[in-house]
Amino acid sequence: MNTFHCCATCEHFRSERVDDKMRYYCSRLRYETHPKYQFNCWSPTEIVQKLMEKRKQER
């Protein structure tokens, strides 16, 4: 199981403040999401890829 897999670690995840509330959405799929959600289209950011590789080497 990948502990990094969630929308907040995806390169398509965006957040913006609208009327003093945070709005989270996927720029690729163009719909609202939540940071902890998980989808099969996940593309980790470069930083997350490096962390996953480091953790893999530590095992």
PDB file of N, CA, C and O in Angstrom:
ATOM      1  N   MET A   1       0.835  -1.184   0.000  1.00  0.00           N
ATOM      2  CA  MET A   1       0.000   0.000   0.000  1.00  0.00           C
ATOM      3  C   MET A   1       0.879   1.246   0.000  1.00  0.00           C
ATOM      4  O   MET A   1       1.864   1.316   0.735  1.00  0.00           O
ATOM      5  N   ASN A   2       0.530   2.210  -0.808  1.00  0.00           N
ATOM      6  CA  ASN A   2       1.306   3.436  -0.936  1.00  0.00           C
ATOM      7  C   ASN A   2       0.745   4.498   0.013  1.00  0.00           C
ATOM      8  O   ASN A   2      -0.368   4.985  -0.184  1.00  0.00           O
ATOM      9  N   THR A   3       1.510   4.850   1.028  1.00  0.00           N
ATOM     10  CA  THR A   3       1.042   5.829   2.010  1.00  0.00           C
ATOM     11  C   THR A   3       1.042   7.251   1.463  1.00  0.00           C
ATOM     12  O   THR A   3       0.452   8.144   2.072  1.00  0.00           O
ATOM     13  N   PHE A   4       1.685   7.473   0.336  1.00  0.00           N
ATOM     14  CA  PHE A   4       1.735   8.805  -0.261  1.00  0.00           C
ATOM     15  C   PHE A   4       0.545   9.071  -1.179  1.00  0.00           C
ATOM     16  O   PHE A   4       0.286  10.224  -1.525  1.00  0.00           O
ATOM     17  N   HIS A   5      -0.174   8.042  -1.574  1.00  0.00           N
ATOM     18  CA  HIS A   5      -1.232   8.175  -2.571  1.00  0.00           C
ATOM     19  C   HIS A   5      -2.453   8.910  -2.030  1.00  0.00           C
ATOM     20  O   HIS A   5      -3.239   8.357  -1.261  1.00  0.00           O
ATOM     21  N   CYS A   6      -2.596  10.153  -2.443  1.00  0.00           N
ATOM     22  CA  CYS A   6      -3.785  10.948  -2.147  1.00  0.00           C
ATOM     23  C   CYS A   6      -3.770  12.171  -3.061  1.00  0.00           C
ATOM     24  O   CYS A   6      -2.726  12.519  -3.614  1.00  0.00           O
ATOM     25  N   CYS A   7      -4.885  12.804  -3.219  1.00  0.00           N
ATOM     26  CA  CYS A   7      -4.982  13.947  -4.124  1.00  0.00           C
ATOM     27  C   CYS A   7      -3.993  15.061  -3.779  1.00  0.00           C
ATOM     28  O   CYS A   7      -3.438  15.685  -4.683  1.00  0.00           O
ATOM     29  N   ALA A   8      -3.767  15.317  -2.512  1.00  0.00           N
ATOM     30  CA  ALA A   8      -2.889  16.414  -2.102  1.00  0.00           C
ATOM     31  C   ALA A   8      -1.446  16.226  -2.582  1.00  0.00           C
ATOM     32  O   ALA A   8      -0.700  17.202  -2.645  1.00  0.00           O
ATOM     33  N   THR A   9      -1.040  15.022  -2.915  1.00  0.00           N
ATOM     34  CA  THR A   9       0.320  14.770  -3.384  1.00  0.00           C
ATOM     35  C   THR A   9       0.395  14.620  -4.897  1.00  0.00           C
ATOM     36  O   THR A   9       1.449  14.280  -5.433  1.00  0.00           O
ATOM     37  N   CYS A  10      -0.694  14.866  -5.580  1.00  0.00           N
ATOM     38  CA  CYS A  10      -0.753  14.734  -7.040  1.00  0.00           C
ATOM     39  C   CYS A  10      -0.363  16.052  -7.713  1.00  0.00           C
ATOM     40  O   CYS A  10      -0.648  17.130  -7.191  1.00  0.00           O
ATOM     41  N   GLU A  11       0.282  15.960  -8.857  1.00  0.00           N
ATOM     42  CA  GLU A  11       0.703  17.155  -9.577  1.00  0.00           C
ATOM     43  C   GLU A  11      -0.478  17.960 -10.130  1.00  0.00           C
ATOM     44  O   GLU A  11      -0.301  19.119 -10.504  1.00  0.00           O
ATOM     45  N   HIS A  12      -1.656  17.382 -10.190  1.00  0.00           N
ATOM     46  CA  HIS A  12      -2.841  18.060 -10.722  1.00  0.00           C
ATOM     47  C   HIS A  12      -3.705  18.700  -9.632  1.00  0.00           C
ATOM     48  O   HIS A  12      -4.686  19.380  -9.931  1.00  0.00           O
ATOM     49  N   PHE A  13      -3.340  18.480  -8.383  1.00  0.00           N
ATOM     50  CA  PHE A  13      -4.116  19.012  -7.257  1.00  0.00           C
ATOM     51  C   PHE A  13      -3.915  20.523  -7.141  1.00  0.00           C
ATOM     52  O   PHE A  13      -2.786  21.014  -7.165  1.00  0.00           O
ATOM     53  N   ARG A  14      -5.016  21.246  -7.015  1.00  0.00           N
ATOM     54  CA  ARG A  14      -4.973  22.700  -6.857  1.00  0.00           C
ATOM     55  C   ARG A  14      -5.855  23.100  -5.689  1.00  0.00           C
ATOM     56  O   ARG A  14      -6.851  22.442  -5.388  1.00  0.00           O
ATOM     57  N   SER A  15      -5.476  24.185  -5.040  1.00  0.00           N
ATOM     58  CA  SER A  15      -6.300  24.731  -3.967  1.00  0.00           C
ATOM     59  C   SER A  15      -6.335  26.243  -4.113  1.00  0.00           C
ATOM     60  O   SER A  15      -5.362  26.871  -4.532  1.00  0.00           O
ATOM     61  N   GLU A  16      -7.467  26.803  -3.760  1.00  0.00           N
ATOM     62  CA  GLU A  16      -7.607  28.254  -3.806  1.00  0.00           C
ATOM     63  C   GLU A  16      -8.613  28.698  -2.750  1.00  0.00           C
ATOM     64  O   GLU A  16      -9.521  27.950  -2.385  1.00  0.00           O
ATOM     65  N   ARG A  17      -8.441  29.902  -2.274  1.00  0.00           N
ATOM     66  CA  ARG A  17      -9.348  30.455  -1.279  1.00  0.00           C
ATOM     67  C   ARG A  17     -10.434  31.242  -2.007  1.00  0.00           C
ATOM     68  O   ARG A  17     -10.146  32.153  -2.784  1.00  0.00           O
ATOM     69  N   VAL A  18     -11.687  30.874  -1.741  1.00  0.00           N
ATOM     70  CA  VAL A  18     -12.840  31.536  -2.340  1.00  0.00           C
ATOM     71  C   VAL A  18     -13.798  31.901  -1.213  1.00  0.00           C
ATOM     72  O   VAL A  18     -14.280  31.027  -0.493  1.00  0.00           O
ATOM     73  N   ASP A  19     -14.068  33.176  -1.066  1.00  0.00           N
ATOM     74  CA  ASP A  19     -14.973  33.647  -0.011  1.00  0.00           C
ATOM     75  C   ASP A  19     -14.588  33.108   1.365  1.00  0.00           C
ATOM     76  O   ASP A  19     -15.441  32.616   2.103  1.00  0.00           O
ATOM     77  N   ASP A  20     -13.313  33.201   1.703  1.00  0.00           N
ATOM     78  CA  ASP A  20     -12.781  32.761   2.993  1.00  0.00           C
ATOM     79  C   ASP A  20     -12.906  31.262   3.243  1.00  0.00           C
ATOM     80  O   ASP A  20     -12.814  30.820   4.389  1.00  0.00           O
ATOM     81  N   LYS A  21     -13.112  30.483   2.205  1.00  0.00           N
ATOM     82  CA  LYS A  21     -13.142  29.018   2.310  1.00  0.00           C
ATOM     83  C   LYS A  21     -12.175  28.455   1.281  1.00  0.00           C
ATOM     84  O   LYS A  21     -11.940  29.048   0.228  1.00  0.00           O
ATOM     85  N   MET A  22     -11.625  27.304   1.610  1.00  0.00           N
ATOM     86  CA  MET A  22     -10.702  26.663   0.680  1.00  0.00           C
ATOM     87  C   MET A  22     -11.477  25.807  -0.316  1.00  0.00           C
ATOM     88  O   MET A  22     -12.427  25.112   0.046  1.00  0.00           O
ATOM     89  N   ARG A  23     -11.056  25.869  -1.563  1.00  0.00           N
ATOM     90  CA  ARG A  23     -11.629  25.060  -2.634  1.00  0.00           C
ATOM     91  C   ARG A  23     -10.512  24.186  -3.178  1.00  0.00           C
ATOM     92  O   ARG A  23      -9.450  24.689  -3.546  1.00  0.00           O
ATOM     93  N   TYR A  24     -10.741  22.885  -3.232  1.00  0.00           N
ATOM     94  CA  TYR A  24      -9.753  21.939  -3.732  1.00  0.00           C
ATOM     95  C   TYR A  24     -10.296  21.307  -5.003  1.00  0.00           C
ATOM     96  O   TYR A  24     -11.461  20.913  -5.061  1.00  0.00           O
ATOM     97  N   TYR A  25      -9.445  21.211  -6.023  1.00  0.00           N
ATOM     98  CA  TYR A  25      -9.910  20.613  -7.268  1.00  0.00           C
ATOM     99  C   TYR A  25      -8.768  19.997  -8.059  1.00  0.00           C
ATOM    100  O   TYR A  25      -7.595  20.286  -7.822  1.00  0.00           O
ATOM    101  N   CYS A  26      -9.132  19.154  -8.989  1.00  0.00           N
ATOM    102  CA  CYS A  26      -8.181  18.500  -9.886  1.00  0.00           C
ATOM    103  C   CYS A  26      -8.140  19.300 -11.181  1.00  0.00           C
ATOM    104  O   CYS A  26      -9.160  19.449 -11.853  1.00  0.00           O
ATOM    105  N   SER A  27      -6.970  19.814 -11.532  1.00  0.00           N
ATOM    106  CA  SER A  27      -6.852  20.617 -12.750  1.00  0.00           C
ATOM    107  C   SER A  27      -6.951  19.755 -14.009  1.00  0.00           C
ATOM    108  O   SER A  27      -7.300  20.264 -15.074  1.00  0.00           O
ATOM    109  N   ARG A  28      -6.655  18.480 -13.905  1.00  0.00           N
ATOM    110  CA  ARG A  28      -6.739  17.591 -15.065  1.00  0.00           C
ATOM    111  C   ARG A  28      -8.176  17.146 -15.317  1.00  0.00           C
ATOM    112  O   ARG A  28      -8.667  17.216 -16.443  1.00  0.00           O
ATOM    113  N   LEU A  29      -8.842  16.689 -14.266  1.00  0.00           N
ATOM    114  CA  LEU A  29     -10.208  16.198 -14.415  1.00  0.00           C
ATOM    115  C   LEU A  29     -11.250  17.304 -14.317  1.00  0.00           C
ATOM    116  O   LEU A  29     -12.394  17.126 -14.738  1.00  0.00           O
ATOM    117  N   ARG A  30     -10.857  18.439 -13.766  1.00  0.00           N
ATOM    118  CA  ARG A  30     -11.717  19.612 -13.643  1.00  0.00           C
ATOM    119  C   ARG A  30     -12.943  19.388 -12.758  1.00  0.00           C
ATOM    120  O   ARG A  30     -14.060  19.762 -13.116  1.00  0.00           O
ATOM    121  N   TYR A  31     -12.718  18.775 -11.605  1.00  0.00           N
ATOM    122  CA  TYR A  31     -13.799  18.669 -10.625  1.00  0.00           C
ATOM    123  C   TYR A  31     -13.236  18.811  -9.217  1.00  0.00           C
ATOM    124  O   TYR A  31     -12.045  18.608  -8.979  1.00  0.00           O
ATOM    125  N   GLU A  32     -14.108  19.160  -8.307  1.00  0.00           N
ATOM    126  CA  GLU A  32     -13.691  19.359  -6.932  1.00  0.00           C
ATOM    127  C   GLU A  32     -13.324  18.021  -6.295  1.00  0.00           C
ATOM    128  O   GLU A  32     -13.882  16.974  -6.622  1.00  0.00           O
ATOM    129  N   THR A  33     -12.382  18.096  -5.391  1.00  0.00           N
ATOM    130  CA  THR A  33     -11.907  16.905  -4.704  1.00  0.00           C
ATOM    131  C   THR A  33     -11.588  17.286  -3.260  1.00  0.00           C
ATOM    132  O   THR A  33     -11.948  18.374  -2.809  1.00  0.00           O
ATOM    133  N   HIS A  34     -10.935  16.420  -2.557  1.00  0.00           N
ATOM    134  CA  HIS A  34     -10.527  16.673  -1.178  1.00  0.00           C
ATOM    135  C   HIS A  34      -9.094  16.168  -1.039  1.00  0.00           C
ATOM    136  O   HIS A  34      -8.749  15.174  -1.677  1.00  0.00           O
ATOM    137  N   PRO A  35      -8.253  16.800  -0.245  1.00  0.00           N
ATOM    138  CA  PRO A  35      -6.847  16.392  -0.153  1.00  0.00           C
ATOM    139  C   PRO A  35      -6.614  14.918   0.160  1.00  0.00           C
ATOM    140  O   PRO A  35      -5.636  14.343  -0.317  1.00  0.00           O
ATOM    141  N   LYS A  36      -7.481  14.296   0.943  1.00  0.00           N
ATOM    142  CA  LYS A  36      -7.242  12.898   1.321  1.00  0.00           C
ATOM    143  C   LYS A  36      -7.862  11.871   0.366  1.00  0.00           C
ATOM    144  O   LYS A  36      -7.637  10.674   0.543  1.00  0.00           O
ATOM    145  N   TYR A  37      -8.622  12.295  -0.622  1.00  0.00           N
ATOM    146  CA  TYR A  37      -9.222  11.353  -1.570  1.00  0.00           C
ATOM    147  C   TYR A  37      -8.146  10.647  -2.386  1.00  0.00           C
ATOM    148  O   TYR A  37      -7.026  11.140  -2.518  1.00  0.00           O
ATOM    149  N   GLN A  38      -8.501   9.490  -2.929  1.00  0.00           N
ATOM    150  CA  GLN A  38      -7.585   8.723  -3.776  1.00  0.00           C
ATOM    151  C   GLN A  38      -8.307   8.300  -5.054  1.00  0.00           C
ATOM    152  O   GLN A  38      -9.447   7.838  -5.022  1.00  0.00           O
ATOM    153  N   PHE A  39      -7.613   8.470  -6.176  1.00  0.00           N
ATOM    154  CA  PHE A  39      -8.142   8.056  -7.475  1.00  0.00           C
ATOM    155  C   PHE A  39      -7.056   7.315  -8.241  1.00  0.00           C
ATOM    156  O   PHE A  39      -5.872   7.469  -7.943  1.00  0.00           O
ATOM    157  N   ASN A  40      -7.444   6.521  -9.214  1.00  0.00           N
ATOM    158  CA  ASN A  40      -6.490   5.743 -10.000  1.00  0.00           C
ATOM    159  C   ASN A  40      -5.656   6.608 -10.948  1.00  0.00           C
ATOM    160  O   ASN A  40      -4.635   6.148 -11.461  1.00  0.00           O
ATOM    161  N   CYS A  41      -6.068   7.833 -11.184  1.00  0.00           N
ATOM    162  CA  CYS A  41      -5.349   8.709 -12.124  1.00  0.00           C
ATOM    163  C   CYS A  41      -4.206   9.462 -11.443  1.00  0.00           C
ATOM    164  O   CYS A  41      -3.641  10.375 -12.046  1.00  0.00           O
ATOM    165  N   TRP A  42      -3.858   9.119 -10.243  1.00  0.00           N
ATOM    166  CA  TRP A  42      -2.860   9.813  -9.437  1.00  0.00           C
ATOM    167  C   TRP A  42      -1.508   9.890 -10.133  1.00  0.00           C
ATOM    168  O   TRP A  42      -0.975   8.882 -10.596  1.00  0.00           O
ATOM    169  N   SER A  43      -0.956  11.108 -10.201  1.00  0.00           N
ATOM    170  CA  SER A  43       0.389  11.351 -10.729  1.00  0.00           C
ATOM    171  C   SER A  43       1.161  12.128  -9.666  1.00  0.00           C
ATOM    172  O   SER A  43       0.962  13.335  -9.527  1.00  0.00           O
ATOM    173  N   PRO A  44       2.032  11.466  -8.919  1.00  0.00           N
ATOM    174  CA  PRO A  44       2.706  12.133  -7.813  1.00  0.00           C
ATOM    175  C   PRO A  44       3.615  13.270  -8.274  1.00  0.00           C
ATOM    176  O   PRO A  44       4.168  13.231  -9.373  1.00  0.00           O
ATOM    177  N   THR A  45       3.758  14.269  -7.430  1.00  0.00           N
ATOM    178  CA  THR A  45       4.673  15.366  -7.729  1.00  0.00           C
ATOM    179  C   THR A  45       6.105  14.840  -7.682  1.00  0.00           C
ATOM    180  O   THR A  45       6.352  13.737  -7.194  1.00  0.00           O
ATOM    181  N   GLU A  46       7.030  15.622  -8.182  1.00  0.00           N
ATOM    182  CA  GLU A  46       8.431  15.208  -8.206  1.00  0.00           C
ATOM    183  C   GLU A  46       8.971  14.971  -6.795  1.00  0.00           C
ATOM    184  O   GLU A  46       9.721  14.022  -6.563  1.00  0.00           O
ATOM    185  N   ILE A  47       8.590  15.826  -5.866  1.00  0.00           N
ATOM    186  CA  ILE A  47       9.033  15.672  -4.479  1.00  0.00           C
ATOM    187  C   ILE A  47       8.528  14.359  -3.887  1.00  0.00           C
ATOM    188  O   ILE A  47       9.270  13.659  -3.197  1.00  0.00           O
ATOM    189  N   VAL A  48       7.288  14.032  -4.153  1.00  0.00           N
ATOM    190  CA  VAL A  48       6.703  12.793  -3.633  1.00  0.00           C
ATOM    191  C   VAL A  48       7.377  11.583  -4.285  1.00  0.00           C
ATOM    192  O   VAL A  48       7.611  10.576  -3.617  1.00  0.00           O
ATOM    193  N   GLN A  49       7.684  11.670  -5.559  1.00  0.00           N
ATOM    194  CA  GLN A  49       8.384  10.574  -6.232  1.00  0.00           C
ATOM    195  C   GLN A  49       9.736  10.315  -5.578  1.00  0.00           C
ATOM    196  O   GLN A  49      10.127   9.163  -5.390  1.00  0.00           O
ATOM    197  N   LYS A  50      10.443  11.374  -5.234  1.00  0.00           N
ATOM    198  CA  LYS A  50      11.750  11.227  -4.577  1.00  0.00           C
ATOM    199  C   LYS A  50      11.589  10.601  -3.193  1.00  0.00           C
ATOM    200  O   LYS A  50      12.374   9.734  -2.807  1.00  0.00           O
ATOM    201  N   LEU A  51      10.576  11.037  -2.450  1.00  0.00           N
ATOM    202  CA  LEU A  51      10.326  10.452  -1.128  1.00  0.00           C
ATOM    203  C   LEU A  51       9.973   8.973  -1.225  1.00  0.00           C
ATOM    204  O   LEU A  51      10.425   8.169  -0.409  1.00  0.00           O
ATOM    205  N   MET A  52       9.175   8.617  -2.213  1.00  0.00           N
ATOM    206  CA  MET A  52       8.801   7.205  -2.403  1.00  0.00           C
ATOM    207  C   MET A  52      10.030   6.371  -2.751  1.00  0.00           C
ATOM    208  O   MET A  52      10.186   5.256  -2.253  1.00  0.00           O
ATOM    209  N   GLU A  53      10.894   6.901  -3.597  1.00  0.00           N
ATOM    210  CA  GLU A  53      12.116   6.194  -3.975  1.00  0.00           C
ATOM    211  C   GLU A  53      13.040   6.032  -2.775  1.00  0.00           C
ATOM    212  O   GLU A  53      13.629   4.968  -2.581  1.00  0.00           O
ATOM    213  N   LYS A  54      13.166   7.074  -1.978  1.00  0.00           N
ATOM    214  CA  LYS A  54      14.008   7.011  -0.775  1.00  0.00           C
ATOM    215  C   LYS A  54      13.486   5.958   0.194  1.00  0.00           C
ATOM    216  O   LYS A  54      14.257   5.166   0.736  1.00  0.00           O
ATOM    217  N   ARG A  55      12.184   5.953   0.406  1.00  0.00           N
ATOM    218  CA  ARG A  55      11.590   4.967   1.321  1.00  0.00           C
ATOM    219  C   ARG A  55      11.760   3.547   0.778  1.00  0.00           C
ATOM    220  O   ARG A  55      11.968   2.603   1.539  1.00  0.00           O
ATOM    221  N   LYS A  56      11.671   3.410  -0.530  1.00  0.00           N
ATOM    222  CA  LYS A  56      11.842   2.094  -1.160  1.00  0.00           C
ATOM    223  C   LYS A  56      13.274   1.572  -0.934  1.00  0.00           C
ATOM    224  O   LYS A  56      13.478   0.387  -0.672  1.00  0.00           O
ATOM    225  N   GLN A  57      14.253   2.476  -1.040  1.00  0.00           N
ATOM    226  CA  GLN A  57      15.653   2.079  -0.849  1.00  0.00           C
ATOM    227  C   GLN A  57      15.950   1.740   0.613  1.00  0.00           C
ATOM    228  O   GLN A  57      16.826   0.924   0.899  1.00  0.00           O
ATOM    229  N   GLU A  58      15.223   2.366   1.528  1.00  0.00           N
ATOM    230  CA  GLU A  58      15.433   2.116   2.950  1.00  0.00           C
ATOM    231  C   GLU A  58      14.936   0.740   3.381  1.00  0.00           C
ATOM    232  O   GLU A  58      15.363   0.220   4.412  1.00  0.00           O
ATOM    233  N   ARG A  59      14.065   0.167   2.620  1.00  0.00           N
ATOM    234  CA  ARG A  59      13.498  -1.140   2.972  1.00  0.00           C
ATOM    235  C   ARG A  59      14.403  -2.259   2.608  1.00  0.00           C
ATOM    236  O   ARG A  59      14.071  -3.422   2.839  1.00  0.00           O
TER     237      ARG A  59
END
